[in-house]
């Protein structure tokens, strides 16, 4: 599938049980029906666990320091 913004081929990935399509060029994210609901459900679960997203020493899977991005930042590693 092509990105509707810039025509780049979208990359499909599974993050936290949600399949997403994103553009590596413009970093746009596209969700299929029901995927936003799954993200919202998971964000509620994470909030009830008392998770502290303000930790300044969080690292992504490549060892780079993570920016604060909440659930979407964690899902997409942007």
C-alpha positions as CSV (number, residue, x, y, z in Angstrom):
1,X,0.0,0.0,0.0
2,X,1.2,3.5,-0.8
3,X,1.3,6.4,1.6
4,X,-1.5,8.8,0.7
5,X,0.7,11.8,1.6
6,X,4.0,11.1,-0.3
7,X,3.5,7.8,-2.2
8,X,6.2,5.9,-0.2
9,X,5.4,2.2,0.3
10,X,4.0,1.8,3.8
11,X,5.6,-0.5,6.3
12,X,3.3,-2.9,8.3
13,X,4.4,-3.8,11.8
14,X,2.8,-5.4,14.9
15,X,3.3,-3.3,18.0
16,X,1.9,-4.4,21.3
17,X,-0.6,-6.6,19.6
18,X,-1.9,-3.9,17.2
19,X,-1.0,-4.1,13.5
20,X,-0.2,-0.7,12.1
21,X,0.8,0.7,8.8
22,X,3.3,3.6,8.8
23,X,5.3,5.7,6.4
24,X,9.0,5.7,7.0
25,X,9.3,8.9,5.1
26,X,6.7,11.3,6.5
27,X,6.1,9.1,9.6
28,X,2.3,9.1,9.1
29,X,0.4,6.3,10.8
30,X,-2.6,4.5,9.4
31,X,-4.8,2.2,11.4
32,X,-7.4,-0.3,10.2
33,X,-10.9,-0.6,11.6
34,X,-10.8,-1.5,15.3
35,X,-7.1,-0.8,15.8
36,X,-7.6,2.6,17.4
37,X,-10.0,0.9,19.9
38,X,-7.3,-1.6,20.8
39,X,-4.8,1.2,21.4
40,X,-7.3,3.0,23.6
41,X,-8.0,-0.2,25.6
42,X,-4.3,-0.8,26.1
43,X,-3.7,2.8,27.2
44,X,-6.4,2.3,29.9
45,X,-4.7,-0.9,31.1
46,X,-1.3,0.8,31.2
47,X,-2.7,3.7,33.2
48,X,-4.2,1.4,35.8
49,X,-1.0,-0.4,36.3
50,X,0.5,2.8,37.7
51,X,3.2,2.8,35.0
52,X,5.6,5.8,35.2
53,X,6.2,7.1,31.7
54,X,8.2,10.0,33.0
55,X,11.3,7.9,33.5
56,X,14.2,9.9,31.9
57,X,16.4,6.8,31.3
58,X,14.0,4.9,29.0
59,X,15.7,3.4,25.9
60,X,14.3,2.0,22.7
61,X,15.2,-1.3,21.2
62,X,18.2,0.3,19.5
63,X,19.6,1.8,22.7
64,X,18.6,5.4,21.8
65,X,17.1,7.5,24.5
66,X,13.3,7.6,24.1
67,X,11.4,10.8,24.0
68,X,8.2,11.1,26.0
69,X,5.5,10.0,23.6
70,X,3.0,8.1,25.7
71,X,1.4,5.0,24.4
72,X,1.8,6.0,20.7
73,X,5.5,6.7,21.1
74,X,6.0,3.4,22.7
75,X,4.0,1.6,20.0
76,X,5.8,3.1,17.1
77,X,9.3,3.8,18.5
78,X,9.4,7.3,17.0
